[in-house]
């Protein structure tokens, strides 16, 4: 009796995972979840403390704005306020700062992408004299911290009459 090839089904064996294998695969995730929790605690505290009055911010920094106290019996304590946000919007020019950030970021990013794409294309596609020098120069420019030239940049922007302008920021970010 002969069997047809289509009648034979390959046997599929499923490897069973041991408890040690499962624990080894769970451990990195548990570690990452724990680290995420620890990293998010300060952010949550900042957000919660932004809704407190100044005196309560220093008196009870780890308690939420709405909480229960058991010191003198059970009582509800409300330290919730929008005073900090009101102060920011009234005293500071937050919308002007936000607009400046959007303009500087958009213009700088546009020029960085445009110029970066052009120089990358030239360095990869063309062979010309001085390509090694230019490549090393660009790499060194990335390796040297910009903080070393901060004083000189401020002096240059002052000499050019651009100090405290958006154009000065854009030029520094592009450079």
N, C-alpha and C positions, 0 to 999 in steps of 0.2 A: 504494500500500500504506500503510495507516494503522497506526499503532502505538497500542496501548492505553496508558493512563496507568500502569497497573500494571506494564507491561513495561519502562518506562524506570527505570533506577536512577540516582540522583544520584551523581556522581563525588565521592568524598571525597579531598581532597588533604591530605596530612600534611606540615606544615612541618618541614623538617629543621633541627635545631639545630646551629649552628656550634660550633666548639671554644671560641670566646670566650664564647658564651652559656652553655655548660656550665661554664666556669671561673667566670664571674660568679655562677652559681647555687650553685656549690660553695664559693666563698670565704666567705660568711657562716657557713656550717656549720663550716668548718674553723676559723674565728676563734672561734666559740662553743665548739667542742670544746677548742681550745687554752686559752681562758680558763677553762673548767671544770676542766681539768687543773691549771692554776696555782692556782685557788681551792681545789681539794681537797687539795693537797699539805700545807698546815698541819693540816688535819683528820686526815689519815692519820698525820702525824708525832705529833700529840697522842695518838691512839689507840695507836700503836706504843710511844711513850714511857711510856704508862701501865702497861705491862707490864715496865718495867725497874726495877732497884734505883736508889736515889738517886745513888750514886756513878757508875754507868754512864750515868745520864741526862745528867750534865754532862761525862763523859769522852768519850762517843761518841753525841752527840744525834741524828745522822742515820742511824744504823745500826739495823736491826731487832733485836729481842731475841734472835733466833736467827740467827747469821750465821757466815760463814767468814772466817778471817784468814790472810793470807799473809805476815805479818811474820816469824815464826820457823818458816817452813815452813807447810804446809797444816794448819790445825787448825780444829776446830769450837768456836765460842764461844757459850756459853749464858748470857745475862744475863736470861732470862725469870723473872719472879716475880709473884706476886699480892699482894705485901706492901702495895702502895699501896691496893688495894681492901679488903684485910683491915683496914687502918688506918682507912679511911673508915667501914666498917660497925661497927667496935668503938668508936672514939672519938667520932665525930660521930653525931648523932641524925638520920641521913639519912631514915629512914622518917617521923619526926615532921615534918621539913621538907617532905617530899613530900606528906604529908597536908595540911599547912597550905597548900601551894600549890594543891592540888586544891580545897580548901574555898573559899579566897579567890577563885580563878579562877571557879569555878562560880557562886558567889553574885554576884560582881561582874558577870559576863557576863550572868546572868539579868536583873539589874536594869538594866544598860545597854541590853540589847535591848528590854526592856519599856518603859522610859522613853523611849528613843530612838524606838521605833515610835510611841508616843503623841504625842510632840512633833512628829514628822515628819508624822503624819496631821493634826494640828491646824494646822500651818503651811501645808500644801498644800490643805486642804479648806475651811477657814473663813477668812472675812475679818472681822477685828475691829480695833478701834482699838489701835494699838501693835504691829501685826504686823511693821512695818518695824524698829522699835526692837528687838524680840525677835530678829529674824533677824540684824541687825547685831551684837547682843550675843552670840549663839551663834557667829557667824563670828569675832568678835574673841576669844572664848574658845578657839577652835581655833588661832588664829594666835599667841597669846601663850604662850610656853613655861611649862609647869607648874613648872619649876625656879625661876622668879622668886618663887613663893609658898611654897617649901619650908620656909623658916624659920618663916614665919607658920603654916603647917599644923602643924608640930611643936609650936609654942607652943599652938595651939588644942587639939590632941589631948592635950597635957599638962594643960591647964586643965580639959578635960572628963574627965580620968582614964582616957583610952583609949590612952595611949602604950604601945607595945609589945604591942598586941592585934591579933587578926585583924579585929575590927570597924573599927579605925582604918584598916587597909589597904583594907578594902572601901569605906569612905566616901570615902577619897581617890581610889580608882580610879573610883568612880561619878561623883564630882564632875568 
